[in-house]
Amino acid sequence: MRYRHLSTAALALGIVVLTDVLRVFLPSVITIFGQAATTPAELLGAFALGWFVLALAFPPLVRRLGARPVTLAAAVALGGARLALTAAPGGRTQLWLATVGLLAGLLWLAGTATTTGRPVPGLALGIALGAVVHAVLGTYDLVWRGGPVGWAGSVALVAVFLVAAARPARPAEPGGARAWLLAGPALLLTGLVALSPAVAATAASYWRGPGGGLSWPPEPGDVPALPAWAVGLFLLAALA
């Protein structure tokens, strides 16, 4: 039971870190690689999708080198890229740091899949936690923030993730492979619809007017209950 809780916590924290990297990678593809919408859309899609296709080679690499060293190395690379993005000046440096972080995160997921047989709680809690932090910060995430607050939050997140990832690992229990197939679609759909602060703010604006969305710091017309309901329903659906 103790191992299962540690495994769930490590997976949830890693999802939060990976989500932060994705929130830099995706707009960087559009604005930096795409050069302010002058690049054809199909080329943008091929560039973004290509890194995910490349990650299909990671499971054989994990089997050959061993899950433990690969997962730890990928976790360190993911955490390092996440911190480097906070210090990145922008431009192509930001794009390639986010790309390295994405690849490290996908490699970490491949290694984690070999030692986590029941991934649904960790995946669901990680996605929900990432959405809550994203909404609480008014969608201006820590990865974009400098100064003491941004750095303190970023360092604390990465440090706790690495400590959890360094736990002793053991082979995954059988029966979890099908759940791992849902990780990508769940991350995509929750980010676009179910746990999107933008969707919540738009829905709230129909109730309370243009000022009834989400912002940081909160304004008098904000409706914080709507994201809370969305997160609660998502967790209920995922964990039940």
C-alpha positions as CSV (number, residue, x, y, z in Angstrom):
1,M,0.0,0.0,0.0
2,R,2.8,2.4,0.9
3,Y,4.5,1.7,-2.5
4,R,1.3,2.3,-4.3
5,H,0.8,5.7,-2.7
6,L,4.4,6.7,-3.5
7,S,3.9,5.6,-7.1
8,T,0.7,7.5,-7.4
9,A,2.3,10.7,-5.9
10,A,5.3,10.4,-8.2
11,L,3.2,10.0,-11.3
12,A,0.9,12.9,-10.3
13,L,3.8,15.3,-9.7
14,G,5.4,14.2,-13.0
15,I,2.3,14.9,-14.9
16,V,2.1,18.4,-13.4
17,V,5.8,19.1,-14.5
18,L,5.2,17.6,-18.0
19,T,2.0,19.7,-18.3
20,D,4.0,22.9,-17.5
21,V,6.5,22.0,-20.3
22,L,3.6,21.3,-22.7
23,R,2.2,24.7,-22.0
24,V,5.5,26.2,-23.2
25,F,6.1,23.8,-26.1
26,L,2.7,24.2,-27.9
27,P,2.6,28.0,-28.1
28,S,6.4,28.0,-28.9
29,V,5.7,25.8,-32.0
30,I,3.1,28.3,-33.2
31,T,4.9,31.6,-32.4
32,I,8.6,30.6,-32.7
33,F,8.8,27.7,-35.2
34,G,5.7,29.1,-37.0
35,Q,7.2,32.6,-37.1
36,A,4.0,34.4,-36.2
37,A,1.7,32.4,-38.5
38,T,3.8,32.6,-41.6
39,T,4.5,28.8,-41.6
40,P,2.0,26.5,-43.2
41,A,-0.3,24.8,-40.7
42,E,0.6,21.3,-42.0
43,L,4.3,22.0,-41.3
44,L,3.4,23.1,-37.8
45,G,1.4,20.0,-37.1
46,A,4.2,17.7,-38.6
47,F,6.8,19.4,-36.3
48,A,4.7,19.0,-33.2
49,L,3.5,15.5,-34.0
50,G,7.0,14.3,-35.0
51,W,8.3,14.4,-31.5
52,F,5.4,12.3,-30.2
53,V,6.0,9.8,-33.0
54,L,9.7,9.7,-32.1
55,A,8.7,8.7,-28.5
56,L,7.3,5.4,-29.9
57,A,11.0,4.2,-29.9
58,F,11.3,4.7,-26.1
59,P,9.7,1.5,-24.8
60,P,12.3,-0.7,-26.6
61,L,15.0,1.6,-25.2
62,V,13.6,1.2,-21.7
63,R,13.6,-2.6,-22.0
64,R,17.2,-2.7,-23.2
65,L,18.7,-0.3,-20.7
66,G,16.5,-1.0,-17.7
67,A,13.5,0.9,-16.4
68,R,15.2,2.2,-13.2
69,P,18.2,4.2,-14.8
70,V,16.2,5.4,-17.7
71,T,13.3,6.6,-15.6
72,L,15.6,8.4,-13.2
73,A,17.6,10.0,-16.0
74,A,14.5,11.1,-17.8
75,A,13.0,12.6,-14.6
76,V,16.2,14.6,-14.0
77,A,16.2,15.8,-17.6
78,L,12.5,16.7,-17.4
79,G,13.0,18.6,-14.1
80,G,16.1,20.4,-15.5
81,A,14.3,21.4,-18.6
82,R,11.4,22.7,-16.6
83,L,13.6,24.9,-14.5
84,A,15.6,26.1,-17.5
85,L,12.4,27.2,-19.2
86,T,11.8,29.6,-16.3
87,A,15.2,31.2,-17.0
88,A,14.9,31.0,-20.8
89,P,15.1,34.3,-22.6
90,G,12.6,33.1,-25.2
91,G,13.2,32.6,-28.9
92,R,14.7,29.4,-30.2
93,T,16.3,28.7,-26.9
94,Q,12.8,28.4,-25.4
95,L,11.6,26.2,-28.2
96,W,14.4,23.7,-28.0
97,L,14.4,23.6,-24.2
98,A,10.7,22.8,-24.3
99,T,11.3,20.1,-27.0
100,V,14.0,18.5,-24.8
101,G,11.6,18.7,-21.8
102,L,8.8,17.1,-23.8
103,L,11.0,14.2,-25.0
104,A,12.3,13.7,-21.5
105,G,8.8,13.7,-20.2
106,L,7.6,11.1,-22.7
107,L,10.7,8.9,-21.9
108,W,9.9,9.3,-18.2
109,L,6.3,8.2,-18.9
110,A,7.6,5.1,-20.8
111,G,9.8,4.1,-17.9
112,T,7.1,4.8,-15.3
113,A,4.7,2.6,-17.2
114,T,6.9,-0.4,-16.5
115,T,6.7,0.1,-12.7
116,T,3.2,1.5,-12.2
117,G,0.5,-1.1,-12.9
118,R,-2.4,1.1,-11.8
119,P,-1.8,4.5,-13.3
120,V,-5.3,5.9,-13.3
121,P,-5.2,7.6,-9.8
122,G,-1.8,9.2,-10.5
123,L,-2.8,10.3,-14.0
124,A,-6.1,11.7,-12.8
125,L,-4.7,13.5,-9.8
126,G,-1.8,14.9,-11.8
127,I,-4.1,16.3,-14.5
128,A,-6.5,17.7,-11.9
129,L,-3.7,19.3,-9.8
130,G,-2.2,20.9,-12.9
131,A,-5.5,22.3,-13.9
132,V,-6.1,23.7,-10.4
133,V,-2.7,25.4,-10.3
134,H,-3.3,26.8,-13.8
135,A,-6.6,28.3,-12.8
136,V,-5.5,29.6,-9.4
137,L,-2.6,31.4,-11.1
138,G,-4.9,33.0,-13.6
139,T,-3.3,30.8,-16.4
140,Y,-0.1,32.8,-15.9
141,D,1.9,29.7,-14.8
142,L,5.0,29.5,-12.6
143,V,7.1,28.4,-15.6
144,W,6.6,31.9,-17.1
145,R,7.2,33.8,-13.9
146,G,10.5,35.2,-12.7
147,G,11.3,36.6,-9.4
148,P,11.3,34.9,-6.0
149,V,7.7,33.6,-6.2
150,G,8.1,32.0,-9.6
151,W,11.5,30.5,-8.8
152,A,10.5,29.3,-5.3
153,G,7.4,27.5,-6.7
154,S,9.2,26.0,-9.6
155,V,12.1,24.7,-7.6
156,A,9.8,23.3,-4.9
157,L,7.7,21.5,-7.5
158,V,10.7,20.0,-9.3
159,A,12.4,19.0,-6.0
160,V,9.4,17.2,-4.7
161,F,8.9,15.4,-8.0
162,L,12.5,14.2,-8.1
163,V,12.4,13.0,-4.5
164,A,9.3,11.0,-5.3
165,A,10.7,9.7,-8.6
166,A,13.8,8.4,-6.7
167,R,11.7,5.9,-4.8
168,P,12.6,2.2,-5.1
169,A,10.8,0.7,-8.1
170,R,9.5,-2.8,-8.8
171,P,7.9,-4.4,-11.8
172,A,4.4,-3.2,-12.6
173,E,1.4,-5.3,-11.6
174,P,-0.5,-6.9,-14.5
175,G,-3.6,-5.2,-15.9
176,G,-2.5,-1.6,-16.2
177,A,-1.6,-1.6,-19.9
178,R,-5.0,-0.6,-21.1
179,A,-5.2,2.3,-18.7
180,W,-1.9,3.7,-20.1
181,L,-3.5,3.9,-23.5
182,L,-5.8,6.6,-22.2
183,A,-3.1,8.8,-20.9
184,G,-2.6,10.8,-24.1
185,P,-6.3,11.3,-25.0
186,A,-7.2,12.2,-21.4
187,L,-4.4,14.8,-21.2
188,L,-5.6,16.3,-24.5
189,L,-9.3,16.4,-23.8
190,T,-9.0,17.7,-20.3
191,G,-6.7,20.4,-21.4
192,L,-9.0,21.4,-24.3
193,V,-12.4,21.0,-22.7
194,A,-13.0,19.4,-19.3
195,L,-10.4,21.3,-17.1
196,S,-9.7,24.3,-19.3
197,P,-9.8,27.6,-17.4
198,A,-10.6,29.3,-20.7
199,V,-13.7,27.2,-21.2
200,A,-14.7,27.7,-17.5
201,A,-14.2,31.5,-17.8
202,T,-16.3,31.6,-21.0
203,A,-19.1,29.6,-19.4
204,A,-19.0,31.8,-16.3
205,S,-19.2,34.9,-18.5
206,Y,-22.6,33.8,-19.7
207,W,-23.8,33.7,-16.1
208,R,-22.2,36.8,-14.7
209,G,-21.3,38.9,-17.7
210,P,-17.8,39.6,-19.2
211,G,-16.3,40.2,-15.7
212,G,-17.5,36.9,-14.4
213,G,-14.6,34.8,-15.6
214,L,-11.3,33.8,-14.0
215,S,-8.4,36.1,-13.2
216,W,-5.5,36.5,-10.9
217,P,-5.8,38.1,-8.4
218,P,-9.5,37.2,-8.2
219,E,-12.0,40.0,-9.1
220,P,-15.3,40.5,-7.4
221,G,-17.3,39.0,-10.3
222,D,-15.2,35.8,-10.6
223,V,-16.9,32.4,-10.3
224,P,-14.3,30.1,-8.6
225,A,-16.9,27.4,-8.0
226,L,-17.1,26.5,-11.7
227,P,-13.5,25.1,-12.0
228,A,-14.0,23.4,-8.6
229,W,-17.0,21.6,-9.9
230,A,-15.2,20.7,-13.1
231,V,-12.2,19.2,-11.2
232,G,-14.5,17.3,-8.8
233,L,-16.6,15.8,-11.6
234,F,-13.4,14.9,-13.5
235,L,-11.9,13.1,-10.5
236,L,-15.2,11.3,-9.8
237,A,-15.5,10.1,-13.4
238,A,-11.8,9.0,-13.6
239,L,-11.5,7.3,-10.2
240,A,-14.9,5.7,-10.1
